[in-house]
Amino acid sequence: MADKPQLPPNFKDTVEDTRNLVNLFIGRLAGVAGNAGNKWIDGFTKTDVSEVVDDLNAKFKSQVLDAWSTAEDNVKPPNSGGN
């Protein structure tokens, strides 16, 4: 009889991290869309386009850096205090 499959020991943490990253991503995209919508209501200008793109860029950069840090934290052991 074959051994039962086992999930990695940090599987629960990985699922929670993924959920958190997805929620952050949705929140960031909603924020960009909301800001763009507010600008659109009174007429969209070239400056507005630039501001929306800058906002999107900043939020995307934050998302990627958060994902990188999360992935890195999941594969590197925590610092064992002063070693």
HELIX and SHEET records of a PDB file:
HELIX    1   1 PHE A   11  ILE A   41  1                                  31    
HELIX    2   2 LYS A   46  VAL A   75  1                                  30    
END                                                                             
